[in-house]
Amino acid sequence: MNRYLVTGATGVVGAAVVGELLRRDDVEIHVLLRATDTAHAAQRVGQLTAFLRLPEHLAMRVRPLVGDMASPRFGLDASAYATAAEATTHIVHAAGVVRMNLPLPEARRFAVEGAKNVLALARAANRNGTLKKVEFVSTVGVGGRRAEPLPETRSLRQQLRNVILPPGAYAVGRSIEDLALGKLRLQVTAIRREGILGRSPVPTTRLREGDTLVLFGAPEDLELGESFLLAG
């Protein structure tokens, strides 16, 4: 039996991960969540399984692990932490801060300390010989309007690049659709303008001097795309 620890399971992405994992017969899932007591934890798991419309035999394979993402050892006592390290074969870290206006120290505490705690548990499970894989889920903001699945075997060389439009750049004053970057096998995933990040910009968006375009593509395509945006 593969035993998954999933963080962020009550979020949109984490819930989808739980639903997909339960398609497999050899999976048991422990979801890390905050709760006031055991009854509250059971209630939150029940809400998750109801949202996923899981039949009872699948819902029984989802179990709560009450803890705090940003606390050392997830706030678990020594016994519970040791049990998690001995039983966990896979970790999926899908927890994330969705409030973009948090003070930096608070946002950093959750993001950085949470990641450190995930890695600490992974190391403990690895020492026990049980760990098989750790997966981190990044922000969906870099995906733009992509709707189709993106398998691990595809676009392994693709990456992001920021391109700042200086005065006189060819792209200034033109819309995204006018530039037809798709012909260069590039996608504009976001535009940063005056400190504000706009994800999945619409094709009619006209570019301005000082805009930062976040492009997604292969390295050689990004080189050509940057030159095109700057000089035409």
QUIPEKA-V780409 format. One record per backbone hydrogen bond with DSSP energy under -1.0 kcal/mol. NH is the residue of the N-H (numbers start at 0). CO is the residue of the C=O. If there is no record, write none. Layout:
nh co
NH CO
NH CO
This chain:
nh co
1 25
3 27
4 89
5 29
6 91
10 7
14 10
15 11
16 12
17 13
18 14
19 15
20 16
21 17
22 19
23 20
27 1
28 60
29 3
30 62
31 5
32 64
40 36
41 37
42 38
43 39
44 40
45 41
46 42
47 43
48 44
49 45
50 46
51 47
53 48
57 54
58 54
59 55
60 57
61 58
62 28
64 30
66 32
67 73
70 67
73 70
74 71
75 72
80 76
81 77
82 78
83 79
84 80
85 81
86 82
87 83
88 2
89 2
90 132
91 4
92 134
93 6
93 91
106 102
107 103
108 104
109 105
110 106
111 107
113 109
114 110
115 111
116 112
117 113
118 114
119 115
120 116
121 117
122 118
123 119
124 120
125 121
126 122
127 123
128 125
129 124
130 124
131 88
132 88
134 90
136 92
142 139
145 142
153 150
157 154
158 216
160 214
162 212
164 210
168 165
169 229
170 228
171 168
172 206
173 170
175 204
176 202
178 174
182 179
183 180
184 181
185 180
186 215
188 213
190 197
191 211
192 195
195 192
197 190
199 188
204 201
206 173
209 164
210 207
211 191
212 162
213 189
214 160
215 186
216 158
221 217
222 218
223 219
224 220
225 221
226 222
227 223
228 224
229 225
230 226
231 227
